[in-house]
Amino acid sequence: MTTVKTALITGAAQRLVAAIATELHGRGYQVILHYRSSSEKATALAASLNASREDSAHCVQADLCQHNDVITMADKLISEYPTLGVVVN
């Protein structure tokens, strides 16, 4: 049985961090692309990554300065991505 490696990348829609997300994806990781307000960029990056490997990139929105957003995001990650093993912040 193969375990899917999953990485959460915060601020993943922008510049260098998008490149890190792309690199991890290229190494076989399922990537969770966090964004605060760059929905279009995050969605475009996820679509690009999913074009090369279906259902391997997902987006999650949260303002990490807002406690309730962090709790909601954490609950989603715990329930939907049990193999989360890497966080890039």
Backbone as CSV, one residue per row, in Angstrom:
resi,resn,N_x,N_y,N_z,CA_x,CA_y,CA_z,C_x,C_y,C_z
1,MET,0.848,-1.185,0.000,0.000,0.000,0.000,0.886,1.238,0.000
2,THR,0.612,2.161,-0.899,1.387,3.388,-0.998,0.694,4.487,-0.216
3,THR,1.451,5.179,0.621,0.917,6.309,1.360,1.180,7.574,0.569
4,VAL,0.155,8.372,0.385,0.288,9.640,-0.312,0.937,10.644,0.635
5,LYS,1.991,11.286,0.160,2.638,12.333,0.936,1.882,13.623,0.665
6,THR,1.549,14.340,1.727,0.774,15.567,1.584,1.503,16.716,2.250
7,ALA,1.506,17.873,1.572,2.147,19.066,2.106,1.170,20.235,2.080
8,LEU,1.132,20.977,3.170,0.399,22.233,3.243,1.402,23.348,3.003
9,ILE,1.126,24.196,2.033,2.007,25.311,1.736,1.211,26.590,1.953
10,THR,1.615,27.391,2.947,0.896,28.630,3.229,1.391,29.728,2.295
11,GLY,0.480,30.585,1.899,0.811,31.660,0.974,1.256,31.143,-0.378
12,ALA,0.685,30.019,-0.786,1.194,29.259,-1.934,0.922,29.885,-3.293
13,ALA,0.091,30.890,-3.358,-0.260,31.445,-4.666,0.765,32.448,-5.182
14,GLN,1.691,32.837,-4.372,2.582,33.941,-4.710,4.021,33.497,-4.917
15,ARG,4.653,33.979,-5.915,6.078,33.957,-6.210,6.833,32.709,-5.763
16,LEU,7.805,32.895,-4.884,8.711,31.825,-4.464,7.963,30.648,-3.854
17,VAL,6.955,30.943,-3.078,6.217,29.857,-2.413,5.454,29.017,-3.441
18,ALA,4.996,29.634,-4.507,4.358,28.874,-5.590,5.368,27.935,-6.234
19,ALA,6.612,28.388,-6.348,7.673,27.538,-6.908,7.959,26.360,-5.977
20,ILE,7.927,26.599,-4.674,8.123,25.505,-3.711,6.980,24.498,-3.834
21,ALA,5.762,24.985,-3.939,4.603,24.094,-4.108,4.750,23.256,-5.375
22,THR,5.178,23.890,-6.446,5.371,23.184,-7.721,6.462,22.126,-7.593
23,GLU,7.531,22.441,-6.900,8.622,21.478,-6.696,8.159,20.282,-5.874
24,LEU,7.473,20.532,-4.771,6.965,19.417,-3.959,5.991,18.557,-4.766
25,HIS,5.142,19.194,-5.538,4.204,18.462,-6.390,4.972,17.578,-7.369
26,GLY,6.021,18.129,-7.946,6.845,17.370,-8.885,7.539,16.183,-8.246
27,ARG,7.722,16.248,-6.946,8.343,15.141,-6.204,7.309,14.140,-5.692
28,GLY,6.071,14.296,-6.137,5.047,13.308,-5.815,4.121,13.662,-4.671
29,TYR,4.272,14.835,-4.100,3.395,15.240,-3.000,2.033,15.671,-3.517
30,GLN,1.011,15.381,-2.744,-0.284,16.033,-2.900,-0.098,17.370,-2.182
31,VAL,-0.500,18.464,-2.799,-0.270,19.760,-2.177,-1.579,20.456,-1.845
32,ILE,-1.592,21.063,-0.664,-2.704,21.887,-0.220,-2.204,23.321,-0.283
33,LEU,-2.797,24.113,-1.152,-2.356,25.473,-1.402,-3.188,26.445,-0.576
34,HIS,-2.589,26.966,0.475,-3.283,27.940,1.307,-3.156,29.321,0.670
35,TYR,-4.210,30.082,0.772,-4.182,31.489,0.377,-5.088,32.273,1.297
36,ARG,-4.800,33.564,1.436,-5.687,34.441,2.197,-6.636,35.161,1.259
37,SER,-6.083,35.829,0.245,-6.938,36.627,-0.632,-6.624,36.434,-2.121
38,SER,-5.691,35.590,-2.437,-5.289,35.375,-3.842,-5.970,34.156,-4.438
39,SER,-7.280,34.152,-4.381,-8.063,33.007,-4.850,-7.767,32.653,-6.302
40,GLU,-7.738,33.659,-7.176,-7.523,33.388,-8.604,-6.161,32.756,-8.854
41,LYS,-5.121,33.268,-8.207,-3.781,32.724,-8.400,-3.669,31.316,-7.832
42,ALA,-4.249,31.085,-6.657,-4.196,29.758,-6.047,-4.951,28.746,-6.900
43,THR,-6.121,29.128,-7.373,-6.927,28.245,-8.210,-6.220,27.931,-9.526
44,ALA,-5.586,28.937,-10.106,-4.844,28.720,-11.360,-3.664,27.778,-11.144
45,LEU,-2.950,27.948,-10.029,-1.826,27.057,-9.734,-2.327,25.635,-9.524
46,ALA,-3.406,25.471,-8.770,-3.970,24.138,-8.540,-4.391,23.494,-9.858
47,ALA,-5.023,24.269,-10.724,-5.457,23.729,-12.018,-4.258,23.279,-12.843
48,SER,-3.200,24.068,-12.825,-1.989,23.711,-13.569,-1.380,22.421,-13.035
49,LEU,-1.307,22.306,-11.719,-0.734,21.092,-11.116,-1.635,19.888,-11.353
50,ASN,-2.941,20.084,-11.255,-3.884,18.984,-11.483,-3.899,18.526,-12.942
51,ALA,-3.495,19.398,-13.849,-3.420,19.007,-15.263,-2.345,17.951,-15.477
52,SER,-1.310,17.983,-14.647,-0.256,16.979,-14.795,-0.490,15.745,-13.925
53,ARG,-1.266,15.892,-12.854,-1.605,14.751,-11.996,-2.954,15.045,-11.345
54,GLU,-3.963,14.375,-11.832,-5.340,14.648,-11.428,-5.539,14.569,-9.913
55,ASP,-6.305,15.518,-9.388,-6.727,15.555,-7.990,-5.548,15.539,-7.005
56,SER,-4.470,16.226,-7.362,-3.270,16.224,-6.520,-2.962,17.585,-5.911
57,ALA,-3.766,18.584,-6.240,-3.574,19.921,-5.684,-4.931,20.494,-5.301
58,HIS,-4.997,21.051,-4.109,-6.252,21.582,-3.579,-5.973,22.926,-2.921
59,CYS,-6.994,23.755,-2.857,-6.857,25.078,-2.250,-7.648,25.144,-0.950
60,VAL,-7.115,25.940,-0.027,-7.817,26.212,1.218,-7.601,27.685,1.559
61,GLN,-8.705,28.378,1.868,-8.632,29.796,2.187,-8.703,29.990,3.691
62,ALA,-7.841,30.856,4.219,-7.898,31.225,5.628,-7.028,32.446,5.858
63,ASP,-7.494,33.313,6.751,-6.667,34.419,7.232,-5.994,33.899,8.499
64,LEU,-4.699,33.659,8.425,-3.985,33.044,9.545,-3.857,33.964,10.751
65,CYS,-4.297,35.196,10.622,-4.328,36.126,11.760,-5.663,36.055,12.497
66,GLN,-6.600,35.290,11.951,-7.936,35.162,12.553,-8.092,33.772,13.163
67,HIS,-8.231,33.730,14.471,-8.307,32.475,15.208,-9.348,31.514,14.621
68,ASN,-10.538,32.009,14.350,-11.601,31.135,13.825,-11.241,30.552,12.468
69,ASP,-10.573,31.331,11.617,-10.128,30.819,10.321,-9.122,29.691,10.490
70,VAL,-8.211,29.854,11.437,-7.185,28.834,11.676,-7.835,27.542,12.175
71,ILE,-8.769,27.660,13.099,-9.465,26.482,13.635,-10.235,25.767,12.529
72,THR,-10.953,26.525,11.716,-11.720,25.938,10.619,-10.798,25.222,9.634
73,MET,-9.687,25.867,9.281,-8.740,25.256,8.354,-8.146,23.988,8.963
74,ALA,-7.766,24.043,10.225,-7.179,22.870,10.878,-8.160,21.704,10.902
75,ASP,-9.405,21.972,11.232,-10.427,20.917,11.242,-10.571,20.282,9.859
76,LYS,-10.580,21.113,8.818,-10.701,20.605,7.444,-9.497,19.734,7.096
77,LEU,-8.300,20.221,7.422,-7.091,19.469,7.089,-7.049,18.127,7.811
78,ILE,-7.402,18.119,9.070,-7.383,16.879,9.856,-8.361,15.856,9.285
79,SER,-9.546,16.314,8.898,-10.551,15.365,8.413,-10.313,14.931,6.970
80,GLU,-9.808,15.823,6.125,-9.699,15.508,4.702,-8.315,15.029,4.261
81,TYR,-7.291,15.342,5.029,-5.919,15.018,4.616,-5.144,14.365,5.759
82,PRO,-5.482,13.135,6.107,-4.843,12.483,7.257,-3.354,12.201,7.064
83,THR,-2.864,12.287,5.835,-1.442,12.014,5.605,-0.598,13.290,5.530
84,LEU,-1.136,14.402,6.019,-0.382,15.652,6.031,0.889,15.466,6.843
85,GLY,2.021,15.650,6.183,3.298,15.420,6.867,4.286,16.551,6.746
86,VAL,3.990,17.532,5.877,4.899,18.644,5.647,4.109,19.938,5.676
87,VAL,4.646,20.935,6.366,4.078,22.272,6.346,5.188,23.237,5.941
88,VAL,4.919,24.027,4.907,5.850,25.069,4.470,5.163,26.386,4.762
89,ASN,5.778,27.162,5.656,5.180,28.433,6.057,6.154,29.553,5.763
